[in-house]
């Protein structure tokens, strides 16, 4: 008698990290009180909260409701110089987006992060802020944290970004709201548009002169306070979605998920592969599209290709999607995903090495990989995480899929984005005999 695992039940994963970061940071554009419900408990978002407090905002968690807090902001012109280093921890969003916020303030802000963040490239944001007039100085390695931003009166510029980065776009727009003249940021293709949706929700004026292009002018007055409900994070839900699509007899519903059109790669790819996915109760909450996502096992998935022009809509989901690819019938190809080499780890090398270890047939390329799908992956090996939360969560799903399981290097890094992941996974896991 053999025992297999499936996933069953419903779950609301924690609040969206990207939206949580923005709600905290954009509060500085207001003079008054901001109420946030559903804030992500991720350590990354705590880093944003600590940094905003250092600039003069008062953040008060609700003692009776997890994820609910109030932010009392003195307004952009009343932000104060931080008395110590702004520690972004492991959060690339915190350090890059906040650089744009402080670039227009008349003081020096020093940024740093953990050892992983210190390896990640910052010039893609900071070089452009310098073109607007900010002074940037690196303390150790050129282009990496730690660094300082000396704010000033900025001058608006026009930017055509070579990569569709929502972080870079957001940093430049925050700087543009403090700059003389127009600031225009154009992307080569669609990216998550959380910033524009939140601007609209808050009342920040902007224009869209053409597709994937945004123009802002200097804010003429501080905004009033606002309230925002943060939807569940589709990047966190992705792990359970892939698990349910790959584990026999699974049937799960993920509640209140954000389904921003710039974030739906995991849905699009799994549907192309033949997964049974239903989008239920679609609605809009605080300017964001939200829905319940039901995923039922529908047999072995079919191969597909993730092309470079769609990677921006789910680059963080490629590690877990690769597991679906390794089990598919046919071939699973990822192209144009070189950005994965500059995440918390070199995720491309890490995921292909792990895949090879669990028995997958994988061939590397410079900016992706090709998998020849197999019916089963034996496992019974080590799973390296490189202190990368997404690799660790992927490993926990792989542990259910592989008959021999895997031995994870560590799981503590998961707190960076999803502290209760193991408990939620246990809640959905059912043993089949």
ChimeraX attribute file (.defattr): number of C-alpha atoms within 10 A of each C-alpha:
attribute: neighborCount
match mode: 1-to-1
recipient: residues
	/A:1	3
	/A:2	5
	/A:3	8
	/A:4	15
	/A:5	19
	/A:6	22
	/A:7	28
	/A:8	19
	/A:9	14
	/A:10	17
	/A:11	19
	/A:12	16
	/A:13	23
	/A:14	26
	/A:15	27
	/A:16	25
	/A:17	26
	/A:18	21
	/A:19	26
	/A:20	29
	/A:21	23
	/A:22	21
	/A:23	28
	/A:24	26
	/A:25	20
	/A:26	23
	/A:27	27
	/A:28	27
	/A:29	24
	/A:30	23
	/A:31	20
	/A:32	17
	/A:33	19
	/A:34	22
	/A:35	20
	/A:36	22
	/A:37	19
	/A:38	19
	/A:39	26
	/A:40	28
	/A:41	21
	/A:42	21
	/A:43	21
	/A:44	24
	/A:45	28
	/A:46	21
	/A:47	23
	/A:48	27
	/A:49	22
	/A:50	17
	/A:51	24
	/A:52	25
	/A:53	20
	/A:54	19
	/A:55	21
	/A:56	19
	/A:57	24
	/A:58	16
	/A:59	19
	/A:60	12
	/A:61	14
	/A:62	13
	/A:63	9
	/A:64	7
	/A:65	10
	/A:66	13
	/A:67	19
	/A:68	19
	/A:69	17
	/A:70	17
	/A:71	25
	/A:72	20
	/A:73	26
	/A:74	21
	/A:75	20
	/A:76	24
	/A:77	16
	/A:78	14
	/A:79	21
	/A:80	18
	/A:81	16
	/A:82	17
	/A:83	11
	/A:84	11
	/A:85	16
	/A:86	25
	/A:87	20
	/A:88	27
	/A:89	23
	/A:90	25
	/A:91	24
	/A:92	21
	/A:93	23
	/A:94	29
	/A:95	26
	/A:96	24
	/A:97	26
	/A:98	27
	/A:99	29
	/A:100	29
	/A:101	24
	/A:102	25
	/A:103	33
	/A:104	27
	/A:105	24
	/A:106	16
	/A:107	15
	/A:108	19
	/A:109	24
	/A:110	22
	/A:111	23
	/A:112	20
	/A:113	21
	/A:114	14
	/A:115	12
	/A:116	18
	/A:117	23
	/A:118	21
	/A:119	17
	/A:120	18
	/A:121	17
	/A:122	21
	/A:123	16
	/A:124	16
	/A:125	22
	/A:126	27
	/A:127	14
	/A:128	18
	/A:129	28
	/A:130	17
	/A:131	13
	/A:132	24
	/A:133	18
	/A:134	25
	/A:135	17
	/A:136	22
	/A:137	16
	/A:138	15
	/A:139	14
	/A:140	11
	/A:141	11
	/A:142	13
	/A:143	21
	/A:144	19
	/A:145	26
	/A:146	22
	/A:147	21
	/A:148	21
	/A:149	24
	/A:150	20
	/A:151	24
	/A:152	19
	/A:153	16
	/A:154	23
	/A:155	20
	/A:156	26
	/A:157	19
	/A:158	15
	/A:159	16
	/A:160	13
	/A:161	16
	/A:162	11
	/A:163	17
	/A:164	22
	/A:165	18
	/A:166	21
	/A:167	23
	/A:168	24
	/A:169	28
	/A:170	24
	/A:171	25
	/A:172	30
	/A:173	27
	/A:174	26
	/A:175	31
	/A:176	31
	/A:177	26
	/A:178	27
	/A:179	24
	/A:180	16
	/A:181	15
	/A:182	16
	/A:183	24
	/A:184	23
	/A:185	22
	/A:186	22
	/A:187	20
	/A:188	15
	/A:189	18
	/A:190	20
	/A:191	23
	/A:192	20
	/A:193	19
	/A:194	21
	/A:195	21
	/A:196	19
	/A:197	18
	/A:198	19
	/A:199	17
	/A:200	14
	/A:201	15
	/A:202	22
	/A:203	12
	/A:204	19
	/A:205	15
	/A:206	16
	/A:207	12
	/A:208	14
	/A:209	11
	/A:210	9
	/A:211	11
	/A:212	15
	/A:213	18
	/A:214	20
	/A:215	21
	/A:216	24
	/A:217	21
	/A:218	20
	/A:219	17
	/A:220	9
	/A:221	12
	/A:222	16
	/A:223	18
	/A:224	16
	/A:225	19
	/A:226	18
	/A:227	15
	/A:228	21
	/A:229	20
	/A:230	29
	/A:231	30
	/A:232	28
	/A:233	25
	/A:234	29
	/A:235	26
	/A:236	22
	/A:237	23
	/A:238	23
	/A:239	25
	/A:240	26
	/A:241	30
	/A:242	25
	/A:243	29
	/A:244	29
	/A:245	29
	/A:246	27
	/A:247	21
	/A:248	19
	/A:249	18
	/A:250	22
	/A:251	22
	/A:252	23
	/A:253	23
	/A:254	23
	/A:255	20
	/A:256	26
	/A:257	27
	/A:258	28
	/A:259	24
	/A:260	18
	/A:261	15
	/A:262	18
	/A:263	26
	/A:264	20
	/A:265	25
	/A:266	24
	/A:267	22
	/A:268	16
	/A:269	20
	/A:270	23
	/A:271	16
	/A:272	14
	/A:273	21
	/A:274	17
	/A:275	24
	/A:276	17
	/A:277	21
	/A:278	15
	/A:279	16
	/A:280	15
	/A:281	12
	/A:282	15
	/A:283	14
	/A:284	13
	/A:285	15
	/A:286	16
	/A:287	18
	/A:288	21
	/A:289	17
	/A:290	24
	/A:291	22
	/A:292	22
	/A:293	24
	/A:294	19
	/A:295	26
	/A:296	23
	/A:297	24
	/A:298	18
	/A:299	15
	/A:300	19
	/A:301	25
	/A:302	20
	/A:303	23
	/A:304	19
	/A:305	15
	/A:306	19
	/A:307	13
	/A:308	15
	/A:309	15
	/A:310	21
	/A:311	24
	/A:312	23
	/A:313	21
	/A:314	22
	/A:315	20
	/A:316	23
	/A:317	23
	/A:318	25
	/A:319	23
	/A:320	25
	/A:321	24
	/A:322	22
	/A:323	26
	/A:324	24
	/A:325	33
	/A:326	28
	/A:327	25
	/A:328	24
	/A:329	18
	/A:330	15
	/A:331	19
	/A:332	25
	/A:333	18
	/A:334	22
	/A:335	18
	/A:336	19
	/A:337	24
	/A:338	18
	/A:339	17
	/A:340	22
	/A:341	17
	/A:342	15
	/A:343	19
	/A:344	22
	/A:345	21
	/A:346	15
	/A:347	24
	/A:348	23
	/A:349	17
	/A:350	19
	/A:351	24
	/A:352	21
	/A:353	16
	/A:354	20
	/A:355	22
	/A:356	16
	/A:357	19
	/A:358	22
	/A:359	17
	/A:360	24
	/A:361	18
	/A:362	20
	/A:363	13
	/A:364	14
	/A:365	15
	/A:366	12
	/A:367	15
	/A:368	23
	/A:369	20
	/A:370	20
	/A:371	25
	/A:372	18
	/A:373	23
	/A:374	17
	/A:375	12
	/A:376	15
	/A:377	23
	/A:378	16
	/A:379	23
	/A:380	16
	/A:381	17
	/A:382	15
	/A:383	27
	/A:384	20
	/A:385	23
	/A:386	18
	/A:387	18
	/A:388	23
	/A:389	22
	/A:390	27
	/A:391	27
	/A:392	22
	/A:393	26
	/A:394	24
	/A:395	29
	/A:396	21
	/A:397	23
	/A:398	24
	/A:399	19
	/A:400	19
	/A:401	24
	/A:402	18
	/A:403	16
	/A:404	15
	/A:405	21
	/A:406	24
	/A:407	15
	/A:408	18
	/A:409	14
	/A:410	17
	/A:411	20
	/A:412	12
	/A:413	20
	/A:414	21
	/A:415	15
	/A:416	21
	/A:417	26
	/A:418	24
	/A:419	19
	/A:420	14
	/A:421	20
	/A:422	14
	/A:423	10
	/A:424	16
	/A:425	19
	/A:426	10
	/A:427	14
	/A:428	18
	/A:429	17
	/A:430	16
	/A:431	9
	/A:432	11
	/A:433	8
